[in-house]
Amino acid sequence: MDRIGTARDDGLSSVLRDVNVRSVVYCLSDFTAPWGFSVEHSPVAKFHVLLQGTALLTVGDAAPVPLTTGDLVLLPHGDGHTIADQPGSPVRQLDAILADHSVDDAGWLSYGGSGNHTRLLCGGFELCPSLPDDLAEFLPPVFTLDADTGLVRWLEPLFALLKEETQASAPGAAAIFAKLADVFVTQALRSYLAAAGGLARLALPVLPDPDIARIVKMIRGRPEARWSVDAMAQSAGMSRTSFNARFRAVVGEPPMTYLTQLRLRRAAGYLSTTTKNVRQVAHLVGYDNEASFSKAFSRLFGRPPGEYRREQLAAPQRLPHKTARPLVEACSWLA
């Protein structure tokens, strides 16, 4: 959902309007079960588009995330991860697979056993200009745009074009894939950050106090962790009283209030870009109790999570200024 610029202009709106994505396609893959590959952590942000079939995505120690046709996965911080057809399937480094299996004339990598097919488009991306560091920290390690969300439904014509291109072998296909990926990734990032409205204020850089700045960076990086004021104070090497006073003086509000807003605004991003239920979203942002999460969410956003999601999905989708033109021009204007 991109409704940026229709209301008052704030700092976040200005940043989002200027965000452009430059994507590069690493490989088009046709996997047959059993299969699995891993990608190591690197500074390069990564994405995957599931063109056909199903898969499981695992990042670190987190529970596997099921993927299905039409899902888009973003790893904005370049976290290492694995994707496989099912738990227990053999997993190899993607670089090693690419080294041992050459692509065909149409640019496809074929790998795996003799079971069901899964087709993936894998690549990396960079933002031009880059998001400010203090805003980029709000992006989670991984998030998916589920195929059933309103945003993905709006992108269905482009997804259909992407699938059509993957089934052809016309010259320049790789460039077309990258340009189409630009659109998917751009809208995903904009929708997530815009839905989490109010981040501009929360993202103001913390400069005067390096000890508090370090704690704020830790909170931004893992708002779902089991934080307490005592744990924050201990990490900062301060007493609880001193930490509370210094945090409030620098940030403008108590540490737990700041943490709660981070969690709830990240939750708003998940509600707008995924089909995860309220309980799952609550768990993702650090709440053990769905009722407590819903109550806190309603206080901040003025309506419960389910109603907020319905409003977001019902809102008209709008193209960025540069993309507000007919689909048939999609490739030319992205060049």
Steps between C-alpha positions, in 0.01 A plus 500: 500500500646831399299799610808709563466871442121512517504631855734734682860472390726362772861386502414138426290597198788698357739210543263244350426711194870501419559127552593318180600136481766354276470124476725234355385147423736228622318202353177352376471161667295194419529275807363147522446337838693428705704820490636773723749785482658744744623855458757648738460835669636792301447878487292458182121503546332200340162399361327187374180470295328163504377451144360150544462244776566516873806533723619565856716800590714490815698794639729426791327323787153626404222260409476415127270727298283319244500655152263447210461616140501879477676568831778759509771473766723793596813478715589870522805448722647211301446239773611146425216257433398167355215410267394138448204299384447348845679445832783250479576545130870526412625860499797636305648846464335675206840610367615137494185391317550773240864396457411134443188545286513725198187683390326407176459719193189660648690595818352232729686311771363147549578318825362237737340159483209372297207630705272802476621819332558832674609805301677796658634835389790595729685829512641791693412867520628835617317821579596817319536711701542274800253529783644692795664251736265581785197434277641187334537348847121485527477248218480145638764240405249333268149572388277349239224635284250220498328428171157570648567853629343800332839627387590177320156483342563848360833376362343194335531641144874550554531157658324352196742684274790369706377140467448550127854624459640204694326263260651670196861519389505844338825700503540743790276300732734544798471878473122473487498279812713753688277791402184317598664407829565872553126559508424214741776591743431875488132460576569246776740733681281805457188318613667358810651829612195709412267264687718532808435878495667718760841343447643836394483623857621173649789492254649832600872440556612484861823697515557669839554189712699208350393258776132566437559497123647151529197371692257661257683332212469165678128553556443599138684193380301254715183658635345154538758391760403469866610847601461649846621829644735306728651314203542823303660675798737209555603503132563874527705455818269725702263478791132469416427851627788660312419314179132598514585866549766513226288307249204730556716809468652386170207320333213697648307210653558204734682197358203261517272754330753531218529121475123455490465744211774322307330166547156625403617688191688193381180305560312748278749428224444125534122542502514697174738276308428145621206274574638390836225490759492737796647241737795439265563872457485553876763229549722645227520836675554366851154448651415166660137596550275585204255692719773723642632564151156589363432737787835679456455515122154653537634769733762608245306461174146562621366164381579131558750315279237316295315819412827676420594219259162509327532875446850461358398223261191693388693821434562576131849412386695780338810483288801716582521814286751344263286190449160662452456399137361206307638153562600463137767765562639317802827400342574823314455738793707281730795493261 
